[in-house]
Amino acid sequence: MEETAYAKINLALHVRAREPDGYHRIETVFAFAEDGDRLSVAPGEGLSLDLIGPFAAQLEDGGDNLVLCAAKALRRRYDVSQGAALTLDKRLPVASGIGGGSADAAATLRLLDRWWRLDADEEDLLDIARQLGADVPVCLGSRTARGEGRGDMLSSVTVPELAGSPLLLANPRVPVPTGDVFRRWDGVDRGPLDDVLAGRNDLQDAAIAIAPEIRAVLTALEVSRGVRLARMSGSGATCFALYRDEEDRDEAEARLAGHHPHWWTLASRIR
């Protein structure tokens, strides 16, 4: 049995304030690619996790891994005695602003709910997701949504002109720690998020200060043919571009591969 951990992108991300507890109040619109990491499960004694894939070496397979944390939390909530041997095919870069760990945790909850035949209540799954991280609740549904507060106050939003849009993700293979980026935010509230396409990512300059390679990625995407929107996602370093058709997207990916063969790319579509 398998489940996709869909890559998350922030179509826009406005930072409105730094709260006294050190967290930041944001407004963002999440969207999801059709592709991402792949999680599979087979019978096993207890809970185990095997890591494979191009980015597996960057992860720990111990108890702090979000996949195992999610599995243990679900098993405790429903008093499950059955085990599960999990395998995570890590295809998305780590610490890259596209929700890899959060998406993996959410996929674990969806997968084990089916594997253990729990028919879990949606609110129960959301409650577990909230305890695992701010982005895990939105990754649980992996549907376009607006996030406020820390990004975990969710509401439905429809952006019909973006559904099914050809999508290209690009990352210079430079990990950018989220906490470091938020600490570099300049503290200026540039206004609310009212229009996704006219929005912005307020963390972009801070991320570029840590990883200047991000600017090169953005520039390469912005000048590609047929691009409708190009921005950095989350706290970086992954950037994304939406295209008018798949031919333009595929041409852009081929051009990036030719000029920057060390960059990671993923051609997909918005779910």
C-alpha positions as CSV (number, residue, x, y, z in Angstrom):
1,M,0.0,0.0,0.0
2,E,1.4,3.4,-1.0
3,E,0.7,7.1,-0.5
4,T,2.1,10.3,-2.0
5,A,3.5,13.0,0.2
6,Y,2.5,15.9,-2.1
7,A,5.0,18.7,-2.4
8,K,3.6,22.0,-0.8
9,I,4.2,25.4,-2.3
10,N,3.4,28.8,-0.9
11,L,1.8,30.8,-3.7
12,A,2.4,33.8,-1.6
13,L,3.6,34.4,2.0
14,H,3.1,37.6,3.9
15,V,4.7,38.0,7.3
16,R,2.6,40.4,9.4
17,A,4.3,40.4,12.8
18,R,6.7,38.8,15.1
19,E,4.9,37.6,18.2
20,P,6.2,37.9,21.8
21,D,6.7,34.1,21.9
22,G,9.1,34.3,19.0
23,Y,6.7,32.9,16.4
24,H,5.6,34.9,13.4
25,R,2.1,35.7,12.3
26,I,1.7,35.0,8.6
27,E,-0.8,35.0,5.8
28,T,-0.3,32.5,3.1
29,V,-2.0,30.5,0.4
30,F,-0.9,26.9,0.1
31,A,-1.1,24.8,-3.0
32,F,0.2,21.3,-3.8
33,A,1.9,19.5,-6.6
34,E,0.7,16.3,-8.0
35,D,4.0,14.7,-7.1
36,G,6.3,14.4,-4.0
37,D,7.9,11.8,-1.8
38,R,6.5,8.2,-1.8
39,L,5.6,6.3,1.3
40,S,4.8,2.6,1.4
41,V,3.9,0.1,4.1
42,A,4.1,-3.6,4.6
43,P,3.5,-6.0,7.5
44,G,6.1,-5.7,10.3
45,E,6.8,-6.2,14.0
46,G,6.4,-2.9,15.8
47,L,7.1,0.3,13.8
48,S,10.1,0.6,11.5
49,L,11.2,3.0,8.8
50,D,13.5,2.4,5.9
51,L,14.8,5.4,4.0
52,I,15.5,5.2,0.2
53,G,15.7,7.7,-2.6
54,P,18.0,10.5,-3.7
55,F,17.7,12.5,-0.5
56,A,17.5,9.7,2.0
57,A,21.0,10.3,3.3
58,Q,20.0,13.8,4.6
59,L,17.4,12.3,7.0
60,E,17.6,10.5,10.3
61,D,15.6,7.2,10.5
62,G,15.4,7.3,14.3
63,G,12.5,8.1,16.6
64,D,12.7,11.9,15.9
65,N,11.8,11.3,12.2
66,L,8.3,12.9,11.6
67,V,7.1,9.7,9.8
68,L,7.7,7.6,12.9
69,C,6.4,10.4,15.2
70,A,3.1,10.4,13.2
71,A,2.9,6.6,13.2
72,K,3.4,6.4,16.9
73,A,0.8,9.2,17.6
74,L,-1.8,7.5,15.5
75,R,-1.2,4.1,17.1
76,R,-1.5,5.6,20.5
77,R,-4.7,7.5,19.7
78,Y,-6.4,4.3,18.4
79,D,-4.7,1.8,20.7
80,V,-3.4,-0.2,17.7
81,S,-1.4,-3.3,18.4
82,Q,-0.6,-4.1,14.7
83,G,2.9,-3.1,13.5
84,A,3.9,-1.5,10.2
85,A,7.1,-1.5,8.2
86,L,7.3,1.8,6.5
87,T,9.5,2.8,3.6
88,L,10.0,6.5,2.6
89,D,11.3,7.2,-0.9
90,K,12.7,10.6,-0.3
91,R,12.5,12.4,-3.6
92,L,12.1,16.0,-2.3
93,P,15.1,18.0,-1.0
94,V,15.3,18.5,2.8
95,A,14.9,21.9,4.4
96,S,13.7,23.3,1.1
97,G,10.5,25.2,1.7
98,I,8.1,22.7,0.1
99,G,6.9,20.9,3.2
100,G,8.8,17.7,2.8
101,G,8.8,16.5,6.5
102,S,5.3,17.8,7.1
103,A,4.0,16.2,3.9
104,D,5.7,12.9,4.9
105,A,4.0,13.0,8.3
106,A,0.6,13.8,6.8
107,A,1.0,11.0,4.3
108,T,1.8,8.6,7.2
109,L,-1.5,9.4,8.8
110,R,-3.4,8.9,5.6
111,L,-1.6,5.7,4.8
112,L,-1.8,4.0,8.2
113,D,-5.4,5.0,8.6
114,R,-6.1,2.8,5.5
115,W,-3.5,0.1,6.4
116,W,-4.9,-0.4,9.9
117,R,-8.5,0.1,8.7
118,L,-9.2,2.7,11.3
119,D,-11.7,4.8,9.4
120,A,-10.3,7.6,11.6
121,D,-12.3,10.7,12.3
122,E,-11.0,13.7,10.3
123,E,-10.9,15.9,13.4
124,D,-8.8,13.2,15.2
125,L,-6.3,13.2,12.4
126,L,-6.2,17.0,12.3
127,D,-5.6,17.0,16.1
128,I,-2.6,14.7,15.7
129,A,-1.4,16.7,12.7
130,R,-1.4,19.9,14.8
131,Q,0.9,18.3,17.4
132,L,3.4,17.3,14.7
133,G,4.0,20.7,13.2
134,A,2.4,23.9,11.8
135,D,2.3,22.7,8.2
136,V,1.1,19.1,8.8
137,P,-2.6,20.0,9.0
138,V,-2.7,21.6,5.6
139,C,-0.6,18.8,4.2
140,L,-3.1,16.3,5.6
141,G,-5.7,17.4,3.0
142,S,-3.1,18.6,0.5
143,R,-5.7,20.9,-1.0
144,T,-5.3,24.6,-1.8
145,A,-6.0,26.6,1.4
146,R,-5.4,29.9,3.1
147,G,-3.3,29.8,6.2
148,E,-3.1,32.4,9.0
149,G,-1.6,32.7,12.4
150,R,1.4,30.4,12.3
151,G,0.0,29.0,9.1
152,D,-2.1,26.5,10.9
153,M,-5.4,28.5,11.0
154,L,-6.8,27.2,7.8
155,S,-9.7,28.1,5.6
156,S,-10.8,26.9,2.2
157,V,-9.9,29.1,-0.8
158,T,-10.4,28.6,-4.5
159,V,-8.0,29.8,-7.1
160,P,-9.7,28.3,-10.2
161,E,-7.3,29.8,-12.7
162,L,-4.4,27.8,-11.1
163,A,-6.0,24.4,-10.8
164,G,-4.1,21.9,-13.0
165,S,-1.5,24.6,-14.0
166,P,1.8,23.2,-15.2
167,L,4.4,23.6,-12.4
168,L,8.1,23.6,-12.2
169,L,10.1,23.4,-8.9
170,A,13.8,24.2,-8.8
171,N,16.2,24.1,-6.0
172,P,20.0,24.9,-6.0
173,R,20.6,22.0,-3.6
174,V,21.3,24.4,-0.7
175,P,19.5,23.6,2.5
176,V,18.0,26.7,4.2
177,P,16.9,26.3,7.9
178,T,13.5,27.8,8.4
179,G,14.4,29.3,11.8
180,D,17.4,31.2,10.4
181,V,15.3,32.7,7.6
182,F,12.6,33.9,10.0
183,R,15.2,35.4,12.3
184,R,16.5,37.5,9.4
185,W,13.1,38.9,8.5
186,D,13.3,42.7,8.5
187,G,10.2,43.2,10.7
188,V,8.4,45.3,8.2
189,D,4.7,44.6,7.7
190,R,4.1,45.2,4.0
191,G,0.3,44.6,4.1
192,P,-2.3,41.8,4.0
193,L,-2.6,39.1,1.4
194,D,-5.6,39.9,-0.7
195,D,-4.6,38.7,-4.2
196,V,-2.4,35.6,-4.6
197,L,-1.1,36.6,-8.0
198,A,-0.2,40.1,-6.9
199,G,1.2,38.9,-3.6
200,R,4.8,38.3,-2.5
201,N,7.0,36.2,-0.3
202,D,8.3,38.4,2.5
203,L,11.0,35.8,3.4
204,Q,12.6,35.9,0.0
205,D,15.2,38.6,0.8
206,A,16.1,36.9,4.1
207,A,16.6,33.5,2.4
208,I,18.7,35.0,-0.4
209,A,21.0,36.6,2.3
210,I,21.6,33.1,3.6
211,A,21.7,31.3,0.2
212,P,22.5,33.8,-2.7
213,E,22.0,30.9,-5.2
214,I,18.2,31.4,-4.8
215,R,18.4,34.7,-6.7
216,A,19.9,32.8,-9.7
217,V,17.1,30.2,-9.6
218,L,14.4,32.9,-9.5
219,T,16.0,34.8,-12.4
220,A,16.2,31.6,-14.5
221,L,12.5,30.9,-13.9
222,E,11.3,34.5,-14.4
223,V,12.8,34.7,-17.9
224,S,11.6,31.3,-19.1
225,R,9.0,31.3,-21.9
226,G,5.3,31.1,-20.9
227,V,5.8,31.7,-17.2
228,R,2.8,33.1,-15.4
229,L,4.2,33.3,-11.9
230,A,7.6,32.7,-10.4
231,R,8.4,32.9,-6.6
232,M,10.3,31.3,-3.8
233,S,8.2,28.9,-1.8
234,G,8.1,29.0,2.0
235,S,11.4,29.8,3.6
236,G,13.4,28.5,0.5
237,A,15.5,27.5,-1.2
238,T,13.0,25.9,-3.6
239,C,11.4,28.3,-6.1
240,F,8.5,27.5,-8.4
241,A,7.0,28.7,-11.6
242,L,3.6,28.3,-13.1
243,Y,3.3,28.0,-16.9
244,R,0.6,28.5,-19.5
245,D,1.2,24.9,-20.9
246,E,3.3,21.8,-20.3
247,E,5.5,22.5,-23.4
248,D,6.7,25.8,-21.9
249,R,7.3,24.1,-18.5
250,D,9.3,21.2,-20.1
251,E,11.4,23.6,-22.2
252,A,12.2,25.6,-19.0
253,E,13.2,22.4,-17.2
254,A,15.4,21.3,-20.1
255,R,17.1,24.7,-20.2
256,L,17.8,24.6,-16.4
257,A,19.2,21.1,-16.7
258,G,21.5,22.3,-19.5
259,H,22.8,25.4,-17.8
260,H,22.6,24.2,-14.1
261,P,23.0,20.4,-14.1
262,H,23.6,20.4,-10.3
263,W,20.2,21.9,-9.5
264,W,17.2,19.7,-8.5
265,T,14.0,20.1,-10.6
266,L,10.6,18.6,-10.6
267,A,8.0,19.1,-13.4
268,S,4.5,18.6,-12.1
269,R,1.1,20.2,-12.0
270,I,-1.0,21.9,-9.3
271,R,-3.4,19.4,-7.8
